[in-house]
């Protein structure tokens, strides 16, 4: 699929600060710049996951990881019918086209941390598109310097039909780039985790979904799912986890692919709050991220 380069609207480099929130987070040490074509070299072992893979930064280290990234990133406004949505886009360093991953932020908006997650997905070989689902709210300090309480309140007023419409537009836009393959996946966190599971319900063309500690949809809505879904949860998150087993039973009965893992001792938001839960959140991150990358590589046929 081709598209004129004029659709790619470069807004320039936009500095932003980390939006503070109720979840405290950080891993020790920030990643350092790598030579072109290589993954960032971590300063400490805390940046490494299972099988030696690099994990995303915790929230404290997100700004440093982004500052030392060798990958090309840009801001764009994506047309979505009656409106447009802002997005942060990161490209992998590779000689062949790549699948697109839509990255869905938490209730705190398109924070510095979410942008660092997008950068790590690009390091792992994907074109990462992270939409700002609060674009139309015109909040002060947007996108990443919005007060957490303001972002949380605003996101409650976003219509879910609009969210899915914006994701559809972002996916089409991303796949139309000359550097992209015509297939995409989605990953989301907390509020975004629920959105990513619901996008599997909504979008028959989705290639794969990964849900980080987001509630599952009602079981009577799961029949339309075609894409395989991976769920990643912290043990100490009863509110969300109560929705996992009903979804699992329904997906099995429907013959749908739903793989899920619950990490001992980890809490809600573990990928962001990597220094929490006495080390359990970091341990969960080290296990969850390689599973995420493998899921996308397998189901989006990335080689």
N, C-alpha and C positions, 0 to 999 in steps of 0.2 A: 504494500500500500504506500502511495507516495503523497507528498504534500509540499506546497511551496514553503520555502524557508521563511517567507514573510509572516507566516502564522506564528512563528516562534518569536515572541515579543520579549526581548531582553530588557529587563527593568534595571539592570546593574546590580552591583554588589550592595547589599543592604545590611549594615551592622545591626545586631540586636543583642539584647541581654537575656540571660536565662530567667524565665518566669518562675519565681519561687512559688511553692505550693505546699500542701499539707504533707505530701510524701517527701521525706528526707532521703537524699540519695547521693551516691558517689562511689566510684572505685578508686583505688590508690593509683596515681600516676596517669599521665596522658599519653596518647599515641604520638609518635613522631613521624615526620615525613618520610616517605619511601621513594625509591627510585621509580620512574614511570613503569607501569605494568606489574608492580609489586604491591602487596598489602602493607598497610602501615605497620611499622615495627614498634611493638609496645615497650614501654619503659619497664613495666613490672609484669610478673606472671599473672596478675589479676586481670590483665587484658586478654588472656588466652582462655579459650573454651575447650571442649572435648575435641580430641583429635588434632590439637594444635591450632584450631581456627581462631581468628581474631573476633572478639565480641564487640558490640557497640559500647560506646562510652556510657558511664553513668551520668547523671545530670550535672554533677560538679565538673566533670571533665569534658563536657560536650563542646564548649567553646574552644578549648585547646585542641581537641581532635579535629574540629572543623578548620581551625587556623593552619594546621599542618597538613591538611589533606592535599594530595597531588591531583585530585580529580577535578574536572570542570563542573561547576555548579552555576545555575542561573535562576533568576526569578522570571515568571511568565504569568500573563493573564490568559486564562483559557475560556473561550466562548462556550456558553452553555445554554443557548436559546435566548431566553428573555433577560439573562444576566451573564456575568462572567465570574470566574473564581480564580483567586491568586494561588500560585503553586510554587514550591521550591523543587527544582529538578536537578538531579545529579547523574552524570554519565560515567559508565565504567571505562577503564582503559583497556580496550580490546580491539582486535582487527576485524571482527565479525559482528553482525547485528545481535542484539540482546533482547530478551523479553522485558516487558514493563512490569514494575511492581507499584501499585498504588499504596501509599503509606497513610494510614488514617490516625490522626492524633488523638490524644486523650481529651478530657473535658477542659483542660487548661489551654487548648488551642495549639497553634503551630509553634511550639516552643523551640528553643535552641536544641534541647535534647532530641526532639523528634527529627529535626534537621540532621543531627549527627547519626541517628538511626538510618535515615535515608542515605547518608554518605557511606555507611558501612554496607548497606545493600549494594551500592554501586561498586564498592571494593570487592564484593563477592560476585560481581559480574552482571548485575541487572541495571536497567535504567529505572531509577527511583523517582517517582512523582508524588510529592507530598502536598496535597491541597490544603488550603486554609478554609475550613468550613465556616469560619466566622467572617469571611470577606465582606459579605453584604451588611454586616452589623456595624461597620465603621467604628470599631472600638478604639479608644485612645491607646497609643503605643503599639498598635497592631503592626505586624503579626505577633512578634515574640515578646514584646515588652508590655503586654496588656496585664493589668492586675489579675491575679488568679480568680478572685471572687467575681470580677466583672466577666471574665471568660466563662466561668462556670454558670453564671446566671444567664448569659446570652445563649449558651449552647442549649439550654433547656427550651428556648423559643424557636430553635431551628426545626423546620418541618422535615420529617424523615423522607418524604417523597422528594424533597429538594436535595437532600444528601445523596440519595441514590442517583438522581439526575446529574448531579455534579460529578459523581464518580464515573458514571457512563461517559460523560464528556471528557474527563481527564484520561480515561482509558483510550478512547478513540484518538484523542489528541496525541497521546504518547506513542501509540502504535503507528500513527501516521508519519512519525519522524523517520527519515532515511536510515538512521542508525538502529531502528527498532525492528523486532520481529512482530508478526501479527498475532501475538498472544500475550496475555497478561494475568497477573495474580494480584492478590490484595492481602495486606496485613494490617491489623489494628490493635490498639492498646486501650484497655478499660472501656470507656465510651466507644472508642474506635474498634475495640474487639467485638462488641455487639454489632457495630455497623458492618464489620467485615463478614460476620456470619450471616447477617441479613442480606448482604450483597450476594452471597451464594444463593440465597432464596430468590433474589430478584433477577439475577443476570445469567441467562443460559449460556452465554459465551465466555464466562469466567473460566480460567484454567486451573486455579488453585486458590484456596483461602487459608490463612493462618490467623487464629484467634488467640490473642493474649489476654487472659483473665477478663473476658467480656461475657455477659449473660447470653445464654443460647436463646434462639427464637422459640416461640410456642411450638409444640410438637405438631400441631395441625397445619403448620406452614412449611414443613420440611419436605413435602413431596416434590416440590419443583426444583430441588437442588440437583445439580449435575456435577458440579466441581467437587473434588475431594477437599475435605476440611480437616485441618490439624488444630487441635485445641491445647493450649499450654496454660496451666493453672498453678497457683500457690496453694499449699495445703491449708493455710490459715486464711481462708477466704470463703467462709460458709455461704455468704449471700450469693456469690457467683456459682460456687460449686454445686449448689442445690439444683441448678438448671442443667448440669452436665449429664447426669445419668438418665434423666428422662429423654434428653436429646439422643443419647447413645442408643437407648432401646428403640426409639422411633427410627433412627437412621438405619439400624440393623434390620428392622422389620421391613423397611423400604428398600433395602439393598444398596444403601448409600455408603460412601466411604467417609468415615469419621474416626480419626485416630486422636486419642487424647492422653495427656500425661499430667500428673499432679506431682509437684516437687515438694518433698518433705521439708517442713519447717518454714517454707517460703510464704511470704504474704502477698497481698494484692499489690500490683505495681512493681514486682521484683526486678524487671529489666531496667527500670528507671532508678529504683532505690537499691542499688547493688550493695551498698554498705549496711543495709538493714538486716534485721532478723538474725543477728549474731553469726553472720556468714552464710546463712541459708539462702538469702536472695542472690548472692554472687554465685553460689553453687548451682542454683536453679538457672541463672543466666548462662553459665558455662555449658549446661546441658541443653537448654532450650534453643539457643541461637544456632548451633550446628544442625539441630533438627529442622529449624526453619529454613535454612539455606538448602539442606538436602531435599526438603519437601518441594521447594520451588524448582530446584534444578531437575528433579525427577519428573514432576508433572508439567513443567513448562519446557522440558526437553532442552535444557541449557547444556552445552558441551564446551 
